[in-house]
Amino acid sequence: MINIPSSRKQPVAPRFHTAKVFGARPGNQFFLPLPVEGETISLRCVNPPEGTRFDAGSGVLSGVIAREGCYPVTFVAANRAGETAITVKLLIGDAIQLTPPMGWNSWYCFSEGVSDTRIRETAAALVERGLAAHGWNTVNIDDCWQGKRGGRYNALQGNERFPDMKALADFVHRLGLRFGIYSTPWISTYAGFRGSSSDGGMEQACFLPESERLQPQQVFGRYPGLHERKVDRIGTKWHFSDDVRQWAEWGVDFVKVDWLPNDLPTTERIAADLRSCGRDIVLSLSNNAPVENAAGLLRHAQLCRITADIRDEWESIERNGFEHPAAWHRQLAPGRFPDPDMLQIGAIGIPNRPNPTYTPSRLTLEEQRLQFSLWCLLSAPLLLSCDIAGMDDDTFQLLTNDDVIAINQDPLAAAPVIEKRQDGIWVYRKALADDTEAIGIFNRSEQRRVCRLNLEAGGRDLWNGENVELAGDFSVAPHGVRLFRKMH
């Protein structure tokens, strides 16, 4: 029995907010959380496949399925208001992460101040605040966790702020959340910690003196130290395969691998190491990948950053959300997600700083709603990097709109058809798996605009919940959005 907060005021039967499909590789360990909203919920799995185990306390199906195939698995949730069932198709084959990941990343929140304690607090807050019940179920540690090499694999271990990575992963998993980590094939990470290659010890000549380090294991110095010390490169000794074996033992479910440019030979090597570790670990490439490599990169990775780092500024949202080559849209498919970077929603910190406190996003609430809507229509990864425990009600309501999230989590993962109209209006139309359609009207201008749709059908306004006719004029606020789901 688990207690999951509900955003609903009156008791209602449980509601599942999980994707209808989940991919895993035959013979690999996998970890499938089951987001479900409601009060005092009991959960059960009717038909767990051979080799798997369902933990009703955390709401997680995990284990190993040996043979390829489609395994429909039914889950039932009950509370005092009623009972609800859902069937999820487990597709055991080559593809994993069949819908975009949803969760949280530490970079814009804690940045250089990330720690075991702060990760535990955030993971707990995702559950306690009710976000996990709506699908926000991945917790990713970004840069700044790395210490020295050691252990049975001579792999990177946590630094002084991460004394036991296995215990931390276990804590996150017990909450029904997935656990993610950060790496680079370079000698140094962007923040100046050790990466997953070296020069066999010769790189130590580039270390800062201990008295000059901001943190004991920030050996190459804060950004841009790695460029100044010329350790922004792959070293002569490849350690990534050692690190992957360690991550699999810890229970890592997701890894962000960060270097520039994302070249194909290195990506292939990284992907091969991950595939051979015995655990499904989602590969997220970063950053600003060259579009000429689009097809190749997304053959080997589930996510690929297609932009420079995002900021909580309107110009950055425009650049990352609207102004990338159409070739990336053509690669979009289940398990292949172009990534325009993280959501700039809620209270965030400053990159490359310890960030003991946070400030509200400089985006207006309307601009935050636009970013969220656009990322959903793009089937982009939905990764927050804000203060979860202190989240205000407006942010919570925005991020728990299940009708909008469903557009992002649609298993078809179809690329939107984009129509650029006059006066800064862009119209996106996205086919959905149930033969309905999502329509987004985006106003990139500084003035309120009116956009005419000529769709002879009814629909639902996903932000105000009203039923509408989709033939007519729609007013759109500056830097605003109208988002509809066209019905059958």
C-alpha positions, 0 to 999 in steps of 0.5 A, a space after each residue: 500500500 502506498 500513499 500518493 498525494 492527489 491534486 484533486 480536491 474530492 476523492 476519486 478513483 485512481 488514475 494511471 498516468 503511465 505510458 501505454 508502451 514500455 521497451 526493454 531489451 531481452 536478457 537485460 535488467 529493466 525498471 518500470 515505474 507506474 505513475 498513478 494518482 489517488 489517495 491511499 492506493 493499493 496496487 497489484 499486477 495481474 500477470 507479471 511476465 516470467 522473470 519479473 517482480 512487481 513491488 506494490 509498495 513502490 509501484 515498480 515492475 522490474 526484472 529480466 524478460 528473456 525472449 523478444 515479444 509483446 507482453 501485455 501486462 495489466 495493473 489494478 489500482 484501488 482506493 475507497 472511491 473505486 478501482 481502475 485498471 490499465 494494460 501496458 504493452 512491454 515490447 521486448 526487443 531492440 528499442 528502449 525508452 519508447 516515449 520521452 522521459 519525464 523527470 528532473 535534472 540537477 544542473 539548473 537547480 543545484 549545479 555545483 552544489 549537488 549532493 547526496 542529501 539534496 538529491 534525496 530531498 528532491 526525490 522525496 519531494 517529487 513523490 510528496 508534492 504529487 509530481 511523480 504520480 503524474 509521470 515525473 519519475 526520473 531523478 538525474 544527477 548532472 555534473 559535479 558528482 565525480 571523485 576518484 577512480 576505484 572499486 572493483 572496476 577502477 571506475 569513477 566513484 562519488 566524491 565527498 558529497 556522494 559517499 555511497 552511490 549505490 545506497 542513493 540509487 536504492 533510495 531513489 528506486 524505493 520511491 518508485 523513481 528512476 536514477 540517472 547520472 552524468 558522464 563525458 568521454 573527455 578527460 574532464 567534465 565541463 565543470 572540471 571533474 574527472 571524465 570517462 577517459 584519461 591519459 593514463 595518469 599524465 593528465 594529473 599534470 593539468 590538475 589545479 593545486 589543491 589550494 586553488 580548487 573550489 571543491 577537492 575533486 574539481 581538479 581541472 577548475 570551474 568552467 572554462 578550465 577544461 578548455 584552458 587546460 586542454 582536457 576537452 578531448 578524449 584521452 589515450 585511456 578509455 574508461 567509459 566501459 569501466 564506468 558503465 559496469 559500475 553504473 549497472 551495479 549501482 542501478 543506473 537507469 539513465 546517463 547524460 553523456 556530454 561532449 562537443 561535437 557528438 561524433 559518430 565513432 565515439 557514440 557507437 563506442 559508448 552505445 556498445 558499452 551500454 548495451 553490453 552491461 546487462 542493464 537497460 540504461 537510456 543514453 542521452 547525448 549532449 550537446 548541440 549535436 551536428 545535424 549532419 549526424 542526426 540519423 546516425 546518432 539516433 540509431 545509437 542513442 535514445 535522446 540527442 541534444 540538438 541545441 546549445 544550452 537553454 536559458 530562462 529567456 524568451 530568446 533562448 526558448 525561441 532558438 531552442 524550440 522553434 529554430 532548429 533544422 527540420 532534419 531533426 524532426 524527420 528522425 523523431 520516432 519511438 525511442 528516438 527523441 531530438 532534445 531541445 534541452 530542459 524546461 525553464 519552469 519554476 524556481 531555478 539557480 545559476 549554472 556553474 554556481 553552488 545555488 543555495 537559493 533559487 529565483 523564479 524563472 525569468 519567463 512569464 507564466 504564459 511563456 512557461 506554458 508555451 515552452 511546455 506545450 511546444 516540448 509536448 508537441 515535439 515529443 521532446 524529453 520533459 526534464 525539469 531542473 527547478 526547486 521541487 520542494 518549494 514549487 508554487 501552485 501555479 507551477 504545480 498546476 502547469 506541470 500536472 496537466 495530464 491532458 497536455 502530458 498525454 500529447 508528449 507521451 503519445 506512443 506514436 511519437 509523430 513529428 508535427 506538421 508546422 505551418 508558419 503564418 504571418 505576424 509571428 503565428 506558427 501552427 503545429 498539427 501532431 497525429 496521435 495514436 488514437 487517430 485524434 490530433 493535437 493542434 498548437 497555435 503559437 504566437 511568437 510576436 509581442 502583440 496579441 494575435 488572432 489565428 483562424 482554424 478551418 477544421 470542421 471538428 470539435 475539440 478540447 482546449 487543453 489549458 482551460 478544459 473547455 470544449 470548442 469548435 475548431 472552425 473559427 478565430 482564436 485569440 493568442 496572447 503575446 508569447 502565448 499558446 492555444 493547445 487543442 486536441 481534435 476529437 474523432 
